Amino acid sequence: MEALTFLVRLLALFVGGKQLVRAMLSDIGDYVGTDIEISWLPNLDDLMKGYARNFRPGIGGPPVNVAMAIEVASIDHISEANMEYTMTVFLRQSWRDDRLSYNHTNKTLGLDSRFVDKLWLPDTFIVNAKSAWFHDVTVENKLIRLQPDGVILYSSRITSTVACDMDLTKYPMDEQECMLDLESYGYSSEDIVYHWSESQKYIHGLDKLELSQFTITDYRFVTEMMNFKSAGRFPRLSLRFQLRRNRGVYIIQSYMPSILLVAMSWVSFWISQSAVPARVSLGITTVLTMTTLMVSARSSLPRASAIKALDVYFWICYVFVFAALIEYAFAHYNADYSKKEKAKVKSNKSAESMVKNGKQAMVLFSLSVTGMNQGLLISRQNRAQRPAETPAEPQEEAETRSARVRRAERESSQEKKCCKCKPIDADTIDIYARAVFPFTFAVVNVIYWVAYTM
């Protein structure tokens, strides 16, 4: 009995489920096969009847007021070499077109990019753009919103590479101002007027951007009227933002290696003057490394005639490194000159002593011979008569004394001349260099950083 009851219930469930499935399929068929009629939805075909997309709204009357708003999605790349930056923005334009107004509802109608080609649009373009494109994945990133009173909101996503004139005199301690200029290409101020939207008090997304080399410090909105003699007056909106360069990466990659190279060149002041290969190789290595660092740092910059702050610092370091090499050359020359002078003085003294000894021997010999002759003569005269006075000083001895006086005067004058041009000791030069080079480099660094950061 229980089995019979279970079969009856199962059969009833099967029949009811089949009817439910049929009802669902019937609803889907009605949804797919019939046109949907929504009471508040305006008839687009009726709105577009007699609509001329080639003419602006209210042609012949007052100009169309176009409200502009910008949301920055990203700033991808800022190039100093090409003086440009790449920015992705959501550009939103709003204007009134009474030809598209409808009165039977107060709801806003949202349309996709396929409806954009049927409407009149402001011919807005980016004045300082080098290249630009719309995004089209997965569909064209465009939006149209139509309000009952005919107000149209047109939004599009644009990526553009924009020119930015940069003053690199203080690079990398510089601050740049880049602009994004929006202007009507064909409509003058008699047909169209641009103004920033009332809701555009600040730029959405700009405060959240994190750039690798720059920090956005400030931005402002500018409204201008450009006057062209051949075409007329055209409205222009500008977004100008201030960029301050982040210096940390340049201190690590450029300034610290330069300072270490200069300090490395000072090591030669503590190396002995006799270690010629060590000091020469150290000096040449630091000079060549400094040259390589200068070339590599300039490879990412434009070949402009302006002297940059980084160039000035590189040349300061290069001069100090080269001066350390010249210091060793000067010290080595003085050491070599001192050795030669000492050897020369020693050889002169030995030669003079030999000549002096030879002259003294000859004088003594002549004096001895003369004395013997005079002794014989005196003895003969004493025998004849008593001498009245002592014999006179020999002529040869007088001449020898006068020659000695002249030679002493000449030697004293030569010694005075040598004292006037006496070279500085090489070790003394190194001792002075150990103090003068670091002190001078520190003073120059203080002047440099104060001049370029204040």
Helices and strands as residue ranges (DSSP letters): H 2-33, H 44-47, E 64-79, E 84-96, G 98-100, E 109-111, G 113-118, E 124-126, E 129-134, E 142-146, E 151-163, E 175-184, E 192-196, G 206-208, E 214-228, E 232-245, H 248-250, I 251-255, H 256-265, G 266-270, H 276-298, H 309-384, H 395-420, H 426-453
